[in-house]
């Protein structure tokens, strides 16, 4: 469970925002009278969303803030005419892209920039904590001229991907994409994602989920995983995109 609080010396705006989020998402609000660590321990919380100048997630393992991170660099590389590993797997004439695992939002942002003004990016995030941080982050970058159009095309939903896929019409989305949390994280000692990983969802792909994604995808299903993942041996992929020296691979299923 998560809760919400403010920075130690909040202004009225911080308190109002925290109370509004608490009511909207049905999470408990805690007045800031003590440390976040003590509040989490006393109330058996996995994490606290903290309202201040920025919105961020606090857990006993660290902090997580929404930021463009690698997305900014990837968009710059695309602008310079360089190839992005994910974007090169997206076929021509794609308008709708379902990102089943929003997470930090990098892929949704990059794909939105790559596909351009006529595209629609539907992004799903099951974790309420990461959804709230992501929603706030997308809103913030929409206030900048450089990323305004990119962020406007991203429709972020707090929903489980299997539930969403079961409700979706057949062949209603051009590309369905998964980047689930890895069982064996990449450079976990160096990437400082402890707070993010604490509140992330670890749903794994099953045959039933994959069958649903193939039914919904008009053109292609793309799955990002570690190169040695059993999923690439377990299911029938059209091809696997691997690159020497890279710690991830992309499996592609033509539909």
C-alpha positions in Angstrom: 0.0 0.0 0.0 1.1 3.6 -0.6 0.2 6.9 1.0 0.8 10.5 0.3 2.3 13.4 2.3 4.2 16.6 1.7 7.7 18.0 2.1 8.6 18.9 5.8 7.7 22.6 5.4 4.9 22.6 2.9 3.0 25.6 1.5 -0.7 25.5 1.1 -0.4 24.5 -2.5 1.5 21.3 -1.5 -1.1 20.3 1.1 -4.0 21.0 -1.3 -2.3 18.9 -4.1 -1.6 16.0 -1.7 -5.2 16.0 -0.4 -6.6 16.2 -4.0 -4.4 13.2 -5.1 -5.4 11.2 -2.0 -9.1 11.7 -2.7 -8.8 11.1 -6.4 -6.9 7.8 -6.1 -8.3 6.6 -2.7 -4.9 6.6 -0.9 -4.4 7.8 2.7 -3.1 11.3 3.3 -0.6 11.9 6.2 0.3 15.3 7.6 4.0 15.7 7.6 4.9 15.5 11.3 7.8 13.0 11.1 10.2 11.4 8.7 8.9 9.5 5.7 10.7 6.4 7.0 8.9 6.5 10.4 5.5 7.2 8.7 6.0 4.2 6.4 7.0 1.9 9.3 4.1 3.0 11.6 1.5 2.6 8.8 3.0 -0.5 7.1 3.4 1.4 3.8 5.5 0.3 0.8 6.0 3.9 -0.2 5.0 7.5 0.1 4.3 10.0 -2.7 5.7 13.3 -1.5 4.2 16.6 -2.7 6.6 19.6 -2.9 8.0 21.6 -5.8 8.1 18.2 -7.5 6.1 15.0 -7.0 8.3 12.0 -6.1 8.0 8.6 -4.6 9.8 7.7 -1.4 10.5 4.2 -0.2 12.8 2.8 2.4 15.2 1.9 -0.5 15.4 5.4 -2.0 13.5 7.9 -4.2 12.0 7.9 -7.6 11.2 11.0 -9.7 9.9 11.1 -13.2 12.5 12.3 -15.7 13.1 12.1 -19.4 16.3 10.2 -18.9 17.4 8.2 -21.9 14.2 9.3 -23.8 15.8 12.7 -24.3 19.0 11.2 -25.8 17.0 8.7 -28.0 14.8 11.5 -29.4 17.9 13.5 -30.2 19.5 10.5 -32.0 16.3 10.1 -34.0 16.4 13.8 -34.9 19.9 13.3 -36.2 18.8 10.4 -38.4 20.2 7.6 -36.3 18.4 4.3 -35.7 16.5 3.5 -32.5 16.3 -0.2 -31.7 12.7 -0.2 -30.8 11.5 2.3 -33.4 13.1 0.4 -36.3 10.8 -2.6 -35.4 7.7 -0.5 -35.9 6.3 -1.1 -39.4 5.2 1.6 -41.7 1.7 3.3 -41.5 1.3 2.7 -37.8 -1.0 5.2 -36.0 -1.9 3.3 -32.8 0.7 1.9 -30.4 -0.2 0.2 -27.1 2.6 0.3 -24.5 1.4 -2.3 -22.0 4.1 -1.4 -19.4 4.6 2.4 -19.1 7.1 2.2 -16.2 9.3 5.2 -16.4 7.7 6.3 -19.7 10.8 6.3 -21.9 9.4 4.1 -24.6 6.1 5.8 -24.8 7.8 9.2 -25.2 10.2 8.0 -27.8 7.6 6.2 -29.9 5.3 9.2 -29.7 8.2 11.4 -31.0 9.0 8.8 -33.7 5.4 8.3 -35.0 4.5 11.9 -35.1 1.4 14.0 -35.0 -1.2 11.5 -36.3 -0.2 8.8 -33.7 -2.0 7.7 -30.6 0.0 6.1 -27.8 -2.0 4.2 -25.2 0.1 3.5 -22.1 -0.8 1.2 -19.3 0.6 1.2 -15.8 -0.8 -1.1 -13.2 1.1 0.3 -10.2 -0.9 3.1 -8.7 2.3 4.8 -7.4 4.1 4.8 -10.7 0.9 5.8 -12.5 0.5 8.9 -10.3 4.2 9.9 -10.7 3.9 9.2 -14.5 0.7 11.2 -14.9 2.3 14.2 -13.1 5.5 13.8 -15.1 3.7 13.7 -18.5 1.7 16.8 -17.4 5.0 18.6 -16.5 6.7 17.9 -19.8 3.6 19.0 -21.7 4.2 22.5 -20.4 7.4 22.8 -22.4 7.3 23.7 -26.0 9.8 21.0 -27.0 7.8 18.1 -25.6 4.3 19.5 -25.7 3.1 17.6 -28.9 4.9 14.4 -27.8 3.2 14.3 -24.4 -0.3 15.2 -25.8 -0.3 12.0 -27.8 0.2 9.8 -24.8 -2.9 8.5 -23.0 -1.8 7.0 -19.7 -4.2 4.6 -17.9 -4.0 3.0 -14.5 -4.9 -0.5 -15.7 -3.6 -4.0 -15.8 -2.6 -5.0 -19.4 -4.4 -8.4 -19.4 -7.7 -6.8 -18.3 -7.2 -4.1 -21.0 -6.4 -6.6 -23.7 -9.4 -8.8 -22.9 -11.7 -5.8 -23.4 -10.1 -4.5 -26.6 -11.6 -5.3 -30.0 -9.7 -7.6 -32.3 -7.2 -5.9 -34.7 -7.9 -2.5 -33.0 -4.3 -1.5 -32.4 -1.5 -1.5 -34.9 1.3 -2.5 -32.5 1.2 -4.0 -29.0 4.4 -3.7 -26.9 5.6 -5.2 -23.7 8.6 -4.4 -21.5 7.9 -6.2 -18.3 10.1 -5.9 -15.3 13.1 -8.3 -15.7 13.7 -11.1 -13.3 17.4 -10.4 -13.8 17.7 -6.6 -13.8 20.3 -4.9 -16.0 23.1 -3.5 -13.9 20.9 -3.2 -10.8 23.9 -2.1 -8.7 24.5 0.9 -10.9 21.1 2.2 -12.0 19.7 3.2 -8.6 16.1 2.1 -9.4 15.4 0.6 -6.0 12.4 2.8 -5.2 11.0 2.3 -8.6 11.4 -1.5 -8.5 9.8 -1.6 -5.0 6.5 -0.2 -6.3 6.6 -1.7 -9.8 4.4 -4.6 -10.9 6.0 -7.9 -11.9 3.3 -9.5 -13.9 4.7 -12.0 -16.3 3.6 -12.9 -19.8 1.7 -16.1 -20.3 0.3 -17.9 -23.3 -3.1 -16.5 -22.6 -1.8 -12.9 -22.4 0.2 -13.4 -25.6 -2.8 -14.9 -27.4 -4.8 -11.8 -26.4 -2.1 -9.4 -27.6 -1.9 -11.2 -31.0 -5.7 -11.0 -31.3 -5.7 -7.2 -30.6 -2.6 -6.3 -32.7 -3.3 -5.5 -36.3 0.3 -5.6 -37.4 2.8 -6.7 -34.8 3.5 -7.6 -31.2 6.9 -6.6 -29.8 8.4 -8.0 -26.5 11.5 -6.6 -24.9 13.4 -9.1 -22.7 16.9 -10.3 -21.7 18.5 -12.2 -24.6 18.6 -15.4 -22.6 15.0 -15.2 -21.5 13.0 -18.4 -21.7 10.2 -16.5 -23.4 12.1 -16.4 -26.6 12.3 -20.2 -26.6 8.9 -20.9 -25.2 6.8 -19.0 -27.8 6.8 -18.8 -31.6 8.4 -15.5 -32.6 8.7 -14.3 -36.2 12.2 -13.2 -35.4 14.4 -12.0 -32.5 16.3 -8.7 -32.7 19.6 -9.1 -30.8 22.7 -7.0 -30.9 26.2 -8.0 -29.8 27.1 -6.3 -26.5 23.5 -5.3 -25.8 21.9 -6.5 -22.6 18.3 -6.7 -24.1 16.6 -8.3 -27.1 13.3 -7.7 -28.9 11.1 -10.5 -30.0 8.7 -9.7 -32.8 5.5 -11.6 -33.7 3.9 -10.7 -37.0 0.1 -10.8 -36.8 
